[in-house]
Amino acid sequence: MTVKKDAVVEMHYTLKNDADDVIDSSQGKEPMPFIQGHGNIIPGLEKALEGMKVGESCDVSI
């Protein structure tokens, strides 16, 4: 599956600040679900995820 508009996506994330301190994480919990292309997550993150495939990972700075 490729992440594209209207796709139901589940992802794990780790949110860090500029000092690399972990602020929030889904690791060890359920993945975060959302529908791609509907503005349910931060726009820069949604754009970065577009076109990714299942199992891929990425680092995104917003």
VEXBA-118821 format. One record per residue (C-alpha): x, y, z; residue number from 1. Coordinates in pm, 1 decimal, always signed. Example, Ala and Ser with C-alpha at 12.3 -4.5 7.8 and 13.67 -1.06 7.14 Angstrom:
REM VEXBA-118821
X:Y:Z:pos
+1230.0:-450.0:+780.0:1
+1367.0:-106.0:+714.0:2
//
This chain:
REM VEXBA-118821
X:Y:Z:pos
+0.0:+0.0:+0.0:1
+113.8:+351.8:-79.5:2
+13.4:+653.2:+128.6:3
-216.3:+863.1:-90.3:4
-526.1:+1080.6:-53.3:5
-816.9:+905.9:+120.5:6
-597.1:+616.9:+242.6:7
-650.4:+507.7:+602.4:8
-301.5:+516.8:+753.3:9
-167.8:+401.1:+1089.2:10
+175.4:+514.9:+1199.1:11
+406.4:+511.1:+1496.2:12
+582.8:+835.7:+1578.6:13
+834.8:+989.2:+1814.7:14
+811.0:+1364.8:+1869.6:15
+1132.4:+1538.3:+1977.4:16
+1225.7:+1900.1:+2044.3:17
+1534.6:+2081.4:+1912.1:18
+1741.5:+1944.2:+2202.3:19
+1647.6:+1589.5:+2090.4:20
+1438.4:+1529.9:+2405.0:21
+1142.0:+1295.5:+2348.6:22
+818.3:+1488.5:+2403.6:23
+571.6:+1218.4:+2295.6:24
+584.0:+876.8:+2134.2:25
+348.5:+601.9:+2021.8:26
+613.6:+332.0:+2066.4:27
+479.3:+53.8:+2288.3:28
+124.0:+175.6:+2221.9:29
-124.8:+150.6:+1937.8:30
-23.6:+331.2:+1614.8:31
-191.8:+664.4:+1540.2:32
-464.2:+629.1:+1272.0:33
-564.0:+906.0:+1029.0:34
-703.7:+955.6:+678.9:35
-441.6:+1097.1:+441.0:36
-522.5:+1421.9:+264.1:37
-799.0:+1539.1:+497.5:38
-597.8:+1774.5:+720.5:39
-618.7:+1545.4:+1023.9:40
-246.3:+1582.2:+1100.0:41
+13.4:+1860.0:+1066.1:42
+27.8:+1960.4:+695.9:43
+407.3:+1923.5:+670.7:44
+388.1:+1570.6:+808.9:45
+101.9:+1479.4:+577.3:46
+305.5:+1603.8:+279.7:47
+615.8:+1408.6:+390.1:48
+417.6:+1084.0:+422.2:49
+258.4:+1109.4:+75.5:50
+391.4:+827.4:-143.5:51
+550.8:+625.6:+137.0:52
+498.9:+250.0:+146.7:53
+410.1:+16.1:+433.9:54
+711.7:-49.0:+657.2:55
+909.1:+258.0:+546.7:56
+1027.0:+513.3:+799.7:57
+1134.3:+874.5:+774.5:58
+1250.6:+1170.2:+981.7:59
+1047.9:+1487.7:+938.8:60
+1137.1:+1830.8:+1080.2:61
+845.7:+2068.6:+1108.1:62
//
